[in-house]
């Protein structure tokens, strides 16, 4: 395995950097995804007991889910600034601390029956902190690999950062699947808290891993060039502002790439659990479908990233957006059969084939849209602004459509719309990244 040079000048194996980044990402995104699973299964009942219609409480819980996404662009600005000015590693350690603390506190939070309105208020505030941390996490997690990888294999290596994100979701789904084996009254009383409280152990592991990561080669080179006078960074403007001024097309493309990927994933991974509960599909079957499809998605993401090195970022990304349009209706049809095999197949088609093509290509695609000195800010802000529209409100909108029409077909049309927006962005990116 080739080596890269860390900021200290010591050779560090790229394999070790990839492994450390994947592990750190998995631990942090485990924390973030817990809320989505809990919102679909228990938060509506425990923190938002609105009326007698269970969809109303779930709708309120997903509104809290969306609040976390609203905070993500602010986190992108703050941690993007830290990442571009001080270093990628510093920003990643800070995001991990905030994510870990807020997740642990959710596990301790009293419910509505105990403290009334303060329960949902406290939950939303902690979700805001989660959102800010997530807004700064992804960019750093991607760059710690992509800025150390050789350009001709950037797609392959950078895709490993997404494997960490998927791994975090698998961990969170597995944790909830385990506690759901408790008697229903115990699960609602205290069992649901265990995955949140257990995050304190993961935080310790993640903090150790992040602390050991070296600075990226690209950032170290840019920093040395600035100190030597070869390249003097522009100090008068914030990195986020320069990203908009110097890379306006990159920002637009970055936002567009995220719409279908984020919106589709949170419909498949969060709303689908609420939909399965609504039509009477076992939570165990739904979570199994999520876990199996996301586990299979791990190698698929790597394969798609490697494929993008060979045929280009744009063609691979289009496989995902067009595939999403194709499976938008069959996904819900198969779940509605309540047949375990077809339910699992629905998740495999959506997550393993379609979503993996987008998310596996995304890290290298984003990295190549911006210059090193504003890259952390550029990829984080562009991605997280779109996350608010594409991801944060997707489960809320989907639940509202289900509540209004008592059917899934409007959600399928919504998925097709999201895919069309991203397809347009991919086409607009022609010539901006490798082989496009």
N, C-alpha and C positions, 0 to 999 in steps of 0.2 A: 504494500500500500504506500502511495506517495506521501510525502510529509509537507507540512506548511510551516511557516515561521510565525510564531506568536509575537505579541508585542514585546516580550522580554528577550527576543532573539533566540530562544530555545526552540529546537525542532519539536513539533507535536504531530503525532499521527492524525491524519484526516479521519481515520476510522474512529479514533477516540473522541474527536470533536463531534462526529455524527452521533455516536452512541450517547454522549453526554447531553447533546441537544435534544435528541429524541426522548430520553428519559425525563429531562426537565420539562419539556413541552407536555408530555403525557401527564405528569403530576399536576401541572398548573391547569390544564384544560379539564382534568378530572373534576377539579373544584368548580369550574365555570359551568360544565354541563350538568352537574348535579341539580342545579336550579330548574333547568328545563324538564328533566325527568320528574322532579318533585312537583313542579307546577301542573304537569299533566295528570299526576296521580293523587296527590294529597293536599297541596297548598290551597286549592279552591275551597276545600271543606274545612281546613283548619285555620286559615288566615283570612279568607274572603267568603264567609258564609252569607251569601246574598240570595234571599228568597229560597224557593224550593226546587228550581230548575238547576240541575248539576252543571249544565253548560254555562250558566251565568257566573257561578263561582269560578269555573275554569277560565272563563273569559277574563275575569278580574285578575286571576293569577298570571295569565299570559300578558296582561297589561303591565304587571310588575316585571315580567320577563323582558318586555320591550323597553322599559326604563333603563335596564342595564345596557342596552344597545345605544340608547341616547347618550350615555356617558362615555361610550367608547371613543368617539372622535376627540373628546377632551383629553382622554388618556393618551391618544395617539399624538396630540400636540405636545403634551408635557413630556412623555417618555421618548417621543421622537426627537425633541430638543436635547434631552439628556444623551440619547444614543448617538446623535450626530456631533455633539459638542464634547462630551466627556468620554463616551465609549459604549459599545453595544452591551458589554457584560454588566456594567453598572446599572443600566436601565433594566436588564433582565432580572437582576437580584431584587431591585425595588418592586417590580411588578409581582414577583413571587411572594414577597412579604405581605403586600396588600391583599392579594388574592387569598392567601392562606389564612390570614387573620379574619377576614370578612366571612369566609366559608365556615370556619370554626364557630364564629359567633351566631351564624344562622342556626347551627345545631343546638345552641343554648337558648334561642329566642322563645319566650312564652307565646302561646297561641291566642287567638281571638277570645276564646272562652275564659282565659285567665286575665288578660290586661286590656281587652276591648280593642279600640281603634289603634292603640299604640303598637299592636302586633303587626298589622299590615304596614304601618308607617316604618317600623323598625326593619321589616323585611325589605321594603323598597329601598331604604337608605343603604343597607348592606349590599343589595343588588347593584346600586349605583357604584359602590366601591369595587365590586367585582368587575363591572363594566369598564371602569377606568383602567384597572389592571390589565384586562383582556385587550383593551385598545392599544396598549404599549407592548404587549407580549408577542404577538404574532410576528411583527416586523423584525424584532430582535432575534426571535427563534429561527426565522428564515435566514437572516443575514449572517448569523454565527456559522452557518454552513456554506451558503452560496458565495460569500465573500472569501472563503478559503478554498473553494472548489476550482478545478481547472475549467476554463470557459467551455471547452468542448464536451464536458461531462456535467455541466452545472445542472441540467435538468434532472439527471439521475440522483446526484447527491442532494440537491435542494429538496427533492420530493420526500426525502427521509424526514424532514421537519414536519411534514403533514402526517406522516405515519405516527408521530408523537401525538398530534391532535386527535387522530382517530383512536389511538390507544387510550387517550384520556376518556373518550366517550365510552369505549368498551369497558374500562374500569368502573365508570360511574353506573353504567347499565348493569354490570355484574354485581356491584354493591347493592343496588336496589333490588335486583332479582333475589339476592341472598336474604335480605331482610324481609322481603315479601313472603318468605316461607314461614314467618312467625304467624301466630293466630292473628286474624284481622284486627281485633281490639288492641293487641300489643303493638302491632305495626303502627296503628294510628296514634297510640298513646306515647310511644317512645322509640319504636323500631326505626322509623324514618329518620331519626336524628343521627343514628350510628354512622352512616356514610359521611355526614358533614363533620361530625366530631373526629372521625378517623383521619380526616385531612391533616390534622396536626402532625401525625407521624410522617405523612407524605411531604409536608412542608419541610421538616428537618432534613429528609433525604434530598429534596430538591434544592434547598439552600446550599447544602454541601456540594452538590453537582455543579450548580451555577457558579459558586465561588471558585471552583477549579478550572472553569473554562478560560481559555486564553482570549485575548482580543483578536478580531479578525485581521487577516493579512491586508485586505484592501484599506481598512480604516487605519491600521498601523502605518502603511505606506503613505497615505494622505497626511497623517499627522506628522510624520518625519519630514515630508516635503514642505509642509507649512513651517516647521521649525527651522529648516535649513534655508528658507527663503525661495526655494524652487517654485513653490506654489503657496501663495498667501490666501487663506480662506477669507471670504467676505464676512467680517464681523458685525457690520452695521445692521444687518437684517436677520430676522429669525429664520431658521432652516425651513419651517413650514411655509413662510411667506415666499421664500426664494423658490421653493418647490412649485408653488402656483405660478410664479412669474416666469421661471425658466423652463418648466415642463408642463405647460397647460394641457397639451394633448395627452401626455402621460397620465395626468391626474384624471382626465375624462375617461380614458381607457381603463385605468385602474378601478374607477368607480363602476363602470359598466361590467367589467369582468366579474365583479362580486355579486351583482344582483341575483342572477339565477343560481349561482353556487350557494350563496348564503340562504336565500329564500327557499330554494328547493331542499337544502339539507335540514332546515329547521321545521319544514312541513313534514319531511320524511322521518325525522328523529324525535320531534317533540309533539307536533299536532297529531301525528298518526297514532300516538299512544292514547290521546284523548278521543280520537275517532274510534279506535278499537274498543275503548271502554264504552262509548256511546252506543255502538251497535251490538255489544255483547261478546266481543272477542276477548279471551282470557289475557290479562296483563302479562302472564308468564309467557304465552305464545308470542305476544307482540314484542316483549323485551328480548326473547330468544331470536326473533327475526332481526331486530336491531343489532344484537351482538354478533350473530353469525355473519350478517352482511358487512358489518364494519370490520370484523376480523378478516374476512376475505378481501376487503377493500385495502388493507394494509399492503400486501404485495402488489395489488392492482395499481395503487398510487405510484409505487416505485417503477413499475413497468411502464406506466404512462409517461412518467418523467423521463425515463430513458428513451422512450419512443420519440419524445419531443426533441431530444438531441439529434435524432436521425432525420425526422421528417419536418420538424419545426413546431413551435409552440402553438401557432394558430390552428393548424389542421387537427391537432389532438384536442384542443379546447373545443373546437366545433363538434367533435364526436360527442362530447358531453352535453352541449346545449341542444343539439338536434335529437340526441337520445332522450333527453328530458322531455321534449315535446312528444316523442313517440310513446313514452311510458306514463304520461300524465293521467290518462284515463284508466289504462289497465291496472295501475297500481292500486287504486281504490276498488276496482272491480274484484281483484283477487282477494283483497282483505275482506270484502263483503261476503265472500263465499264461506268464511270462517273455517276453511280447511287449513290445517296447520302447514301442510306442504306448500300450498299456494300463497299463504301469508308470508312465509319465509322467502319464497321465490320473488314475491313482490318487492321485498326489501333488497334482495340481491340485485334485481334489475335496476332499482333506483339508486342504491348506494354504491354497489360494487362496480357496476358498469358505467352509469351516467355521471354520478357525482364524483367518483374517483378520477375520471378523465379530466375534470376541471380542477379539482383540488390538487391532484398530483402534478399538474403542469403550472399551477398558479405561482409557486415560489420563484422559479426561474423567470417566468413571464414578468412578474412584478419587478424583480431585481434589475432586469435589463431596460426598464422604462426610465430609470433615474441615474444621475451621477452620484458618485460615492458620498460627496459632502452633504447631500440632502436626501440620501436614499432612505434612511430610517424614517424620516418624517414623511417623505413622499409616499412610500408604499403603505405606511400605517394610516395616514390620514385619508388617502384615496380609498383604501379598502374599508375603513371604519365608517366613513360618511355613508357609503353604500350599504354597510351593514345595518344601519338604522332603518333604511327603507326596505332593503331586500331581506334582511334576516330578522331584525327586532320585531317588526310588525307582522311578519308572515304568519306565525301561529295565531296571533290575535285576529288578523283578517280572515284566516281560514276558519277559525272557530266561529267568527261572526257570520260568515257565509253559511256554515253548517247550521247554525242556530236559526238563521233567517229562512233558508230553503229546505232544511231537514234532508239534505242530500249532498253528496260529495262532488257532483259534476261541476258546480261553480268553482270549487277549489282546483279542479283539474284545469279549467280555463285560466285560472289565475297562474298556475304553474307554467302554462304555455306562454302567457304574457311575459313572465319573468325571463323565460328562456329566449324569447324573441329580442328582448332588450339586450341581453348579453351577447347574443349572436351578432347584433348590429355593432356592438363595441369591438368584438373580435375582428370583424371585417374592417372596421375603422383603424385597427392597429397595424395594418399592412405596412411592412418595411421598418417597423419600430424595434422588433426583437429578432433573435436568431431564426433564420430561415422563414421569415414571414413576409 
